[in-house]
Amino acid sequence: MIQIGINIAVKGESITSPLPPVNTIAPVISGTMVVGQTLTTTDGTWTNSPTSFTYQWYNGITAILGATSSIYILVQADAGTTTAIKCEVTAINLFGSTVVDSNTLTTVYDADAQAFITAAVITVLIEMTAINELTIGLKANNLWTKIKALYPFVGGTSTTHKYNLKDPRDLDAAFRLVFNGGWTHSSTGATPNGTNAYADTKLKPSVLTSNSTHLSYYSRINNTTNAIDMGVRNASNNSIRFYIYYLGIIYSDQYNDLTGRISGAAPASNKLLIGTRTSASSHKIYRNGVALYSNATSGGSLIITESIYIGAANYSGIASFFTNRECAFSSIGDGLNDTEAFNFNTIVQAYQTTLSRQV
């Protein structure tokens, strides 16, 4: 607390004039800690009759430019677990001014993260934090808009696992998952049984942009089962397919296969696999953010009208090539270049580490 007073000399002695305001109860911030929501501070309780108040909001030790009223609307830059939002309130009277801090609020939630948390009824703090940091990281690296569907497999049940972080409505149009067959749901992810389990994303490749696509699958199980982890194929024309196939890693899209293993033992499958195309002449596979294989085969048109499955391939409406590799994250969207794939991997690995399930 800072006080400024006035001393007056009378007949050689110093006496104190009426004092500046003295705070007896600190200001208190209230409001919802979500980007876009409004926080409000009280003035607190004072003696010595303040006549006016001024305000300055802070994030940590940094004064927020232009935030000089008793209300403050949270912005994206405030989002995160290292946030420390407070308001500095100055009380003023005729004899001086006194500055005090409000309480400090921590952890501001991204609005999209909060929408998912609410829809999926995520109540465990570490899971809420992981979703929040995942969303913030994707946005900060300009990856959020490149994703059509993102399945974080958090919460431990089929109900929580079905939601698409990009659009957490319980609708086919929101690309939420519909689980079929034998799945095991836990805090580490969703495990298909390898015989009849698949999840329908309701997302058809035809809604993606030709020559700018990606699929990702975070497997927590290392095996060489001859299976398709996610994707869709056209039964009438086997060359039309869009999938991640693990037997040495194949990413296929728009008529072209990109085979990760030409010869030798298959690499470990308990990794984040990303298959992507960023142009008609750039087609790559990444494992844990590192580019493994690429080619320059020409792309085609994503004319497949069946939806993508996770845990198997949608073979013109029939699930086939079932996998038994536990999935802890999956996404579908636009193509990722080398930098984007590296950043994407870093963010997803941090997400898994927060949940203590990174492999």
MIGUSE-532049 format. One record per residue: x, y, z of N, C-alpha, C in turn. Coordinates in pm, whole numbers, plus 50000, padded with zeros to 5 digits. Example, Ala and Ser with C-alpha at 12.3 -4.5 7.8 and 13.67 -1.06 7.14 Angstrom:
513194943150780512304955050780513204967050780
512854977550708513674989450714512905000350787
END
This chain:
500844988250000500005000050000500885012450000
500585021849914501345034249904500455045849946
500895053850043500135065450086500945078050065
500275088350024500925101450007500195111350097
500905117350196500285126650289500875140550276
500345149850355500825163650354501175167550496
502415171650518502835176550649502825191750649
502325197750759502245212350771502975216550898
503885226050885504625230951001503825241751071
503665240651203502955250551284503835254351403
504285267351408505105272351517506295263151544
506975259351434508185251551448507965236751470
506695232251475506425218151493505725212751368
505945199951343505325193551228504115185651273
502985188351212501785180551242501285174551111
500515163751119500015156951001498615161750969
498405164950843497095169450798496155157450792
494895159350762493995148250730494655139050627
494475126050645495265116050572494655112150437
495485106550351494975100350228494115088250265
493425082350170492605070550198493435059050254
492835051550343493465039650401492565027750371
493155017350311492375005550273492194996150391
490964991850414490684982150520490264968550466
489654968250348489314955650280489724957050134
490564948050088491114948949952490024947349847
490234952949729489304950749617489234935849581
488104931849527487884917749491487414916849347
488084908149268487694905649129486684894349126
485684895649042484734884749018484494883448868
484054871648827483774869248685484234855448645
483954851748521484314838648467485644839348395
486554830448431487904830948377487994823848242
487294829348146487264823848010487434835447913
488254833547811488474844047711487134848847656
486994862147652485754868147604484804872047716
485044866947837484184870147950484694882648022
483804888848100484114901448167484414899348315
485534905148359485864905548501485524919348556
485124919748681484784932348747485484932948882
486024944448915486634946149046485784955449132
485734952449261485144962049356486194972649386
485794983149452486754993349494487454989749624
486894980249697487394977449830486744986849931
487164985450055486644993950163487755002850215
487415015750236488425025750271487935034750384
488905040350457488625051450548489145064350486
488885075150550489315088550505488665092850374
487505087550350486595092550246487225095350110
487605084750036488085087249900486985093449814
487395102449729486435109249643486385103449501
487435095949464487445089749332488415077949331
488295069749226489155057949212489665057149068
490855051849053491365048248921491765033548923
491905027748802492125013248791493205010348687
493964999948712494894994748613494954979548629
494584972548520494614957848522495994952948480
496384941548537497694935548512497534920748477
498434916048391498654901748372500064899048422
500174893348540501484892148604501954905948646
503184909348607503714922648642503534932648528
502874928248422502714936848304501364943748304
501404957048300500164964648290499524962148153
498234959548153497524956948028497124970247966
497604972647846497384985347779495904988247762
495484999947808494105004247789493124998647889
493564989847979492654983548076492614992048202
491845002848199491875012848306490485016148359
489575006448351488265008348413488034997148514
486904997348580486644987148683486264973648622
486104973048490485824960348423486934957248322
487094944448293488104940348195487594927948123
487664928047991487244916547910488494908547874
488514895847913489664887247890489884884847741
491144885047698491514882847558492374870347547
492634865947422493354853447400494744853647464
495374865247467496714866147526496704863247676
495544863847739495434860947882495324845947910
494994838047807494694823847828495934816147872
495744807047964496834798448007496884796648157
497744787448199497844784348342498834793448414
499634801048340500604810148403500024824148418
498774825648385498104838548396498034842948542
498154855948565497944861648698497264875148680
495944874648675495164886748649494824893648780
495134906348790494764914148907494444928348861
493854935948953493584950048926494194958449037
494904968748996495484978349090494494989949103
493994991849224492995002249249493635013649327
493455025749279493975037549347492815045849400
492845048149533491825056649596492405070649617
491615080649589492095094449591491165102949677
491765111549760490995122149824491785135249818
491325145349885491935158449876493375158549926
493705148850011495005149150078496015139150022
495635131649919496595122449858495925110349798
496705100049770496185087949707496885075649765
496205064449756496735051749805496425040849702
497425032449674497285021749574497285008249644
496314999649610496304985849660495964976449546
496374963949563496074953549465494834945749506
494094941449406493004932049428493584918049452
492704908449471493114894449467493614891149326
494354880349312494884876049183494164863349138
493714862949012493054851248956494004844448857
494074831448864494964823848776494174814148690
494774809948581494224800548483493014806248411
493284811948296492214816648207492024806148099
490784802048077490484791647980490174797547843
490754791547742490374794647604488894791347587
488184799547510486744797647495486404784347428
487194780147329486924767347263487244755647356
488304756947434488634746547531487514745247633
486994756647680485924756347779484654750047721
484364752747595483184746847531483294731647530
484494726547499484714712047500484594706547641
485234713047737485204708547877483774707747927
482974717547891481574717847933480784706747867
480954705047736480184694947662480534680847708
481824678247727482274664847765482194662547915
481834672647990481734672048136483064667348196
484134674148157485454671348213485584679048343
485814671948453485854678248585487194676648656
488064668148604489384666148665490294677548621
490884684448719491644696648691492774694248592
493534683448606494674681048517494204678848374
493034672748356492484670748223491994683948164
491374692148246490944705448202492154713748159
493214713048240494434720448209495044715748078
495084702448058495674696847936494914701447812
493584701147817492774705547703493004720447677
493074728247783493274742647769494614745647703
495674739447752497004741947696497124736647553
496494725447524496474720147387495844730247292
494694735547328493994744947242494784757847225
495314763047335496104775347330497334773447241
498014762047256499204759247176498914758347028
497824751846991497454750646850497134764346791
496454772646867496114785946817497364794646805
498234793946905499434802346905500344799146788
500284786646737501144782446626500384781846494
499214788346489498404789246366498024775646310
497774766046399497394752646357495904750046376
495284757546463493884755146497492994755446373
493194765046286492334766546168492604755946063
493684748346077494014737945981493334724546014
492624724046124492064711546173490544711746158
490004700946099488554699346087487994691746206
488724681546248488284673346361489504669546444
489344670446576490424667246669489824659646786
490314647446806489784638946911490874636947018
490754643647135491804642947236491714630847329
490614623147319490444610847399490784613147545
490064622247606490284625747746489004622947824
489134619547952487964617448036487684603048071
488164593647988488134579648026486884571747994
485894577747926484674570447893484324572347746
483444563847696483014565147557482294578547536
481634583447638480924596147626481904607747611
482934608147695483894619247686484784617847563
485064605447522485964603147409485334606547274
484034607747269483394609647138483504623847085
483814633547171483694647547130484874652547047
484534660546948485484667346861485824680846925
487074683046960487484695447025487174707746938
487214706246807486944717546717485464721546716
484584712146747483144715046744482464705146838
482444707946969481984698047066480464697247083
479764696346970478334693746974478114678846952
477054673447009476764659246997475924656946871
476564659646755475884658946627476784652546522
476184645646424476964640646311477644652146239
476954663446225477504674946154478704680946224
478854677946353480004682846430481144672746430
480984661746357482014651346343482364644946477
481374643346563481644635946686481664620946654
482394613446734482604599246707481394590946748
481104580946666480114570746701480864557546712
480974552146833481744539946857480914527646827
481564517946763480934505246729481864493846768
481294482446802482104470746836482754472046972
483824464246992484434463147123485564473047146
485314483247226486304493247264486524492747414
487754495747456488054497747598488434512347617
487684519247702487924533447726488554535247863
489614543147868490304545647995490914559547993
491574563248102492184576448112493354578248015
493874567147961495014568147868494594568447722
493314566147696492844566547558491764556247531
491554553347403490544543747361491224532647281
490974520247320491624508747257490604500247184
490714499047051489824490046977490294475646993
489374466146980489734452047006490424445146890
490494451746775491204445846662490384436046580
489124434346616488284424846542486994431046487
486354439746567485104445746517484914460146563
485934465946623485794479446680486194490246580
485354500346569485694512146489484854523846538
485314535746509484574547946544484364555946417
483134559246389482774566846270482874581746301
483744588846226483914603246247482814611446183
482094605646089481084612546009481694623245918
483014623445908483704633245823484134626345694
483694631845583484004626145452485164633945389
486134627045329487264634045267486854644445164
485684642845107485234652445006485064666545061
485014668245195484904681645252486274688145270
487354680445248488704685845260489134692045128
490254699145133490794705645014491764696344943
491574694244816492494685844740493914691144751
494854681944769496274685044779496644693244903
495764693345003496104699045133495334691245239
495944680445285495274671445379496254666045482
495704662045597496514654145691495604645145774
496204634245819495634625545921496694623846029
496274622946155497234619646261496624609446355
497514601146413497074590546504498174588446606
497844590546733498814588546842498554574846902
499424565346869499284551746920500124549947046
499554543647147500284540647269500734526147275
500484518647168500854504447165501814501947050
502884494847080503884491546978503694477146933
503174475546813503104462346751503054464046600
503164453146530503174453746383501944446846324
500844448046395499594442546343499284448446206
498924439746115498574443945980497184450245984
497144463546002495864470046025495914484645980
494754490145955494614504345923494154511546049
494934521046097494604528146220493424537646201
493354543746084492214552446056492134554745905
490924556545855490824559845714489574554845646
489594556045513488464552145430488984547645295
488344537445238488714532445106487454531045022
487654531044892486554529244799486614515144743
485614506944774485634492744735485604490744585
484934499644514484814497944370486084501944296
486914509944361488184514044301489204515244413
489944504444436490834503444551491894514344553
492164520844439493194531244436492704544244499
491394545344522490874557444584490774554944734
491704560544810491764557744953492444569045027
492174569445157492674580145241492854574345381
494074570545415494244563545543495684563645594
495824560645723497114557045783497064542045809
497994535045746498064520445751499394516445812
499354509345924500624505945988501034491645956
501934490345866502784478545850504024484445785
504774491645867505884499445817505464513545782
504234517045806503654530345788503374533545642
502134534245608501724539145476500694550145500
500924561445438499904571945435499444572745291
498174571245269497644571645133496604582545124
496714590845020495654600444996495624603844848
494414606144799494234610944663494964602444558
494764589244568495264579444471496704575044494
497394580544592498824577544605499174572044742
499944561044742500494555544865501884561344887
502204563845014503564567645051504004557445155
504864548445118505244537345204506424541245290
506254540045422507304543845514508414533645523
508134520945507509164510645517509314503645383
510434505345319510684498445193511174484345220
512034482945320512534469745358513014470345502
513214458745561513704458245698512564458145797
512914458445926511924457746032511074470346038
509814468346072508914479846084509324488246204
509254501546193509584510246306508524509246415
508854514046534507914513646646506634521046610
505514515446652504224521546620503674530046733
504304529646851503794537746962504364551846954
503854559046858504324572546826503144580846775
503404593646754502434601946683502784601346535
501904595446457502094594546312501274605546246
501894612546153501204622646073501464619545927
500404618045851500534617245706499944629845647
500634635845550500154648745502500534651445357
499724659245293500044664645161499844679645167
500834687245122500714701845124500614707844984
500814699744882500654704344744500574691944656
500384694244527500314682844435501624675244429
502714681344474504024674844462504724673144596
503984673844707504614671844838503724663144925
504214651244955503454640645022504414634245122
504124635245254505104631145355504474623345469
505344615845537505014609245663505964614445770
505404617745888506204621746004505944612146119
506974608546189506824601046313507444609246425
506644613046524507074621846633507724634646579
507134640246475507564653146422508724652746325
509284640946305510434639546214509954633646082
510304640045972509894635145840510644622245809
509894611545784510514598645754510654596445604
509564599045534509544595945391508734606545319
509084608645192508344618145111508434614044965
507494618744886507614617344742506864628844676
506964629344546506384640544470505344635544372
504654624644408503624619544319502454629244312
501854630044198500754639444179499534635244260
498834645144312497624642444387496424641544296
495294639144357494064638344280492964645844350
491734642044327490594648544388490014639544496
489744645144613489184637244723487684635544701
487354625644619485964623744581485274613044666
485964607644765485374597244849484214603244928
483074596444923481884601644990481494593645113
482334583845152482144576645277482954583545386
482554582145510483234588945621484454581245669
485364588445731486594582745785486294575445915
486864563545931486774556046055488084557246132
488004556346263489174554646349489104540646408
490234533646404490264519846454490134509546344
489844514146224489684505346108489534514145985
489394507645869489094515045746487624513545713
487014524145665485674523445612485794519145466
485424506845440485584501145306484224501445238
483844513545189482534515945129481404511645222
481494516245347480444513545444480654501345529
481714493645501482014481545579483364483345647
483404481845779484654483145853485564471345823
486854474245801487804463645770489204467745813
490134458145813491514460445854491584466745994
490954460146090490854465246227492214465746297
492434476646372493644477946453493334475046599
494374471846676494214470346821495154479846895
495604490246825496524499846887495734511046956
496004512847085495304523047163495534536947103
494454544447091494534557947036494374568147148
495344577247158495284587847260495114601647199
495014602147067494844614946997494684611946849
493834619346782493704617946638493154630946580
493554633846456493064645946392492944644146242
492124652646182491894652846038491854667445996
492544670745886492474684645843493344687845725
493814700245718494614705145607496054700245618
496794702045509498184697745505499074705545600
500134699045651501084705045743502474704745680
503144716345677504524716345627505484711845737
506784711645710507744706345806507674713545940
507624726745938507584734446062506284731746137
505184731446064503894729146127503804715146185
504334705246114504324691546166505174690346293
506314697146294507174697146413506464703746531
505854715346508505154722346615503934714446663
503234708546569502064700346602502474688946694
503554682246659504054671346742504434676246881
505134687446889505544692847018504344695547108
503294701247051502094704647127501374691947173
501254682147084500564669647120501354661947225
502674661647211503494654647311503364661347448
503324674747450503144681947577501794678547638
500784677447555499444673547600499474659747666
500114650247599500204636647655501014636447784
502074644547789502904645047909502124650648028
501334660948005500504666648111499584656148169
499094647148083498174636448127498904623948175
500254624648178501084613248223500854600748141
500684602348009500464590747924501294591147796
502334599347795503204600047678504004587047666
504214582647541505014570547516506194574247426
END
